[in-house]
Amino acid sequence: MLLCFSFQEWDGLVRVCFARKNKTLGATFKHSSVLEMLEKNYKVHCSLNNIQMPSSFSMKEIVMSVLTKSGFDKKRARTMDIDDFLGLLHCFNTEGIHFA
């Protein structure tokens, strides 16, 4: 399977995940600074693609649902391999969440 992805997005995801490598990804993505960055990127993505933002928008709920559905919420960055990170990036991009 061949995935096309942006190196800048890959770099952004890996930097977020390894900010505290011993924390679970669920805990890492709950930080307000991470959520603010993702929300800003999501708004830019929506405006560029003419997507209407939902009125009851919560980035924390979206991020946690992506992590839970994909099974990455309890994983730690230090135990993941490249394929895991690519899968996680793909899950986020499918939901419209971008890291660059």
C-alpha positions, 0 to 999 in steps of 0.5 A, a space after each residue: 500500500 502506497 500512501 502519499 503524505 506531506 513531510 511537513 505533516 509527518 514532521 508535525 505529527 512526530 514532534 507532537 507524539 515525541 514531545 513526551 515519549 513516555 506519555 500515552 498519545 491520548 494524554 499527549 493530544 489532550 494538551 491545550 497547546 496541541 489542541 489549539 494548533 490542530 484547531 487552527 489547522 482544521 479551520 484553515 483546511 475548512 476555509 480552503 476547501 469550502 467546508 462548513 464548520 459545525 456549530 457544536 465544534 470540539 477539537 478535543 472530541 474529534 481528536 479523542 474519537 480518532 485516537 480511540 477508533 484507531 486504537 492509538 489512545 493507549 499507545 506510547 510513541 516510543 513503542 510505535 514504528 513507522 507504519 503505526 505513525 503513517 496509519 495515525 497520520 492517515 486516520 487524522 487526515 481522513 477526518 480533516 485534521 492536518 499537522 502543517 
